[in-house]
Amino acid sequence: MNKPMPSVRRKATNISLDSGLLEEARALQINISRACERGLADQISEAREQQWRADNADALASSNHHVADQGLPLAGFRRF
């Protein structure tokens, strides 16, 4: 059920969690630390994606504008 995580350095930390969620997780024998790591990794991934989109918004808008004006490059060769 629990997939082993790759060996990484770990650091002890204190966090506050919803007591109801904590009790339910313990009842289901969920590894709290690993579940928190997965959730944090997901949040980091989302934040990086949002940052990338913000950093590249001008380039994306420019590209979209070019395609809207000129069409897709090599569109005449598409078979669909």
C-alpha positions in Angstrom: 0.0 0.0 0.0 2.7 2.5 1.0 5.3 2.9 -1.7 8.8 3.5 -0.4 10.1 7.0 -0.9 13.6 7.5 -2.4 16.3 8.1 0.2 16.5 11.8 0.9 17.7 14.0 3.7 14.9 14.7 6.2 14.6 17.5 8.7 12.3 17.4 11.7 9.7 20.2 11.8 6.6 21.1 13.7 3.4 21.6 11.9 -0.2 22.2 12.9 -2.8 19.9 11.3 -6.6 19.6 11.5 -7.2 17.2 14.4 -10.0 15.4 12.7 -7.8 14.7 9.6 -5.0 13.6 11.9 -7.1 11.2 13.7 -8.6 9.7 10.5 -5.1 9.4 9.0 -3.8 7.6 12.0 -6.9 5.3 12.0 -6.1 4.4 8.4 -2.4 4.0 9.1 -1.4 6.7 6.8 2.2 7.9 7.1 1.6 11.5 8.1 5.1 12.7 7.2 4.9 11.2 3.7 1.4 12.5 3.1 2.5 16.0 4.1 5.6 15.7 1.8 3.3 14.7 -1.1 1.0 17.6 -0.5 3.9 20.1 -0.1 5.5 18.8 -3.3 2.1 19.3 -5.2 1.9 22.9 -3.8 5.4 23.6 -4.9 4.7 22.3 -8.4 1.6 24.4 -8.7 3.4 27.5 -7.4 6.3 26.9 -9.9 3.8 26.5 -12.8 2.0 29.8 -11.8 5.4 31.6 -11.6 6.5 30.2 -15.0 3.2 31.4 -16.5 3.6 34.8 -15.0 7.2 35.1 -16.1 6.4 34.0 -19.6 3.0 35.7 -20.1 4.3 38.3 -22.5 6.0 35.6 -24.7 2.9 33.5 -24.7 0.6 36.4 -25.6 3.0 37.4 -28.4 3.0 33.8 -29.8 -0.8 33.5 -29.6 -1.1 36.9 -31.3 1.2 35.8 -34.1 -0.8 32.5 -34.6 -4.0 34.5 -34.6 -2.7 36.8 -37.3 -0.6 34.5 -39.4 -2.1 31.0 -38.7 -0.1 28.0 -37.6 3.3 27.4 -39.2 3.2 24.6 -41.8 -0.6 24.4 -41.4 -0.9 23.5 -45.1 1.0 20.2 -44.5 -1.4 19.1 -41.7 -3.4 15.9 -42.6 -6.2 16.5 -40.0 
